[in-house]
Amino acid sequence: MDRKEKNTLRRRFWRSYISSVISIALVLFIAGLFAILLLSARKVSAYFKENVKLSVMLTDKATPSQAEQFAQNLAQMPQVAASELITQERGTQEMKDFLGEDFLDIFESNPIPASVDLQLKNEYFQPDSIARLKEILCEDPLVDDIKYEEGLISAINRNLRRVGIVFAFFVGLLAIISIVLVNNTVRLNIFSRRFSIRTMQLVGATRSFIQRPFLGNAVLQGALSALLAIGGLYAFVVVAKRQIPQLWSIIGTESFLYCGLGLLLLGILLCYFCTLVTVRRMTSMSVDRMYNY
C-alpha cells in the first residue's frame, strides 16, 4: 500500500472518528440538559412554593413592639422559611400607591392593620399543613385573621405533580433514545472495520486480543464525547444565566458537578458496552453474513 492510500485511509478513519465523537457528544449534551433539569426539579419546586406568601393580619391592639416580637417568634417556627413584618405605616403607603392618596378619606380611622408575611418551607406547603398552622396561629390573641389563596396552593401542588410525571416520562424516553443512538453510532463505526476484524481472525488472533484495541478506543471516545458535552452544557448554562440571573442559584454548582460526572461515566460505559457487544457479534459472524450484513 503506497503512501497516498495510507493517507486516504487515515483521513477516512479520522473523519469517521470525529463524526462519531460529535454525534455521541450531541446525544450526551441533550441527556445532560435533562439531567440538570431533573436534579434541579426539587429546587425549582421549592422555589415556587417558598415564594407564595401567607399574610397574618394582626389586631388593632397589637403595639409595634409586640408586632415585631411576634414576627421574630414566627421566624423561629419549623414551618416558616422567612417572615417579614408589614407595619401599619408601610401597609398604608402600599395601599395609597395602589388606590390613590385619598382612599382613607372615607374612613374615620386607618383600617389597615399591621401584618406579617410568611413564606413556608417546601415540605410544609400542603393544604392540611397550612390549615393546621392557621389553627395554631389563630389561638394567639394578637392574630385577627390569616389570608392566603387556598385554591392557588392546591393548584401549584397539583400542577407540579403533573409536570413531574410528564418530565419523568420524557427523561425515561430520552434515556432509551440515547442508548439506541449511541449504540447505532458505535456499530456503524465498527462495521466499517469488520474486514480488519476478519483479517485478525484469519491470522489466529483471539477474541480478547481483537476486542482490546476497540474497547480502549471506546473508552477514549466516550470520555472525549462526554467532555465535549460538558463543555457545551457549561456554555449553555452561562449564556442562559445572563438572561435569567436566578438560574444558577436554582441549578447550583453541586447539581452541575453531579451532572458532569454522570455524563462522563455514561459516555464511557455506553461506548464500552456497545463496542463490546458489537465486536463480539462481529467476531462470531460468518464470512457470508459479514459480506451481506
Secondary structure, 3 states (H helix, E strand, C coil): CCHHHHHHHHHHHHHHHHHHHHHHHHHHHHHHHHHHHHHHHHHHHHHHHHCCEEEEEECCCCCHHHHHHHHHHHHCCCCEEEEEEECHHHHHHHHHHHHCCCHHHHCCCCCCCCEEEEEECHHHCCHHHHHHHHHHHHCCCCEEEEECCHHHHHHHHHHHHHHHHHHHHHHHHHHHHHHHHHHHHHHHHHHCCHHHHHHHHHCCCCHHHHHHHHHHHHHHHHHHHHHHHHHHHHHHHHHHHHHCCCHHHHHHHHHHHHHHHHHHHHHHHHHHHHHHHHHHHHHCCCHHHHHHC
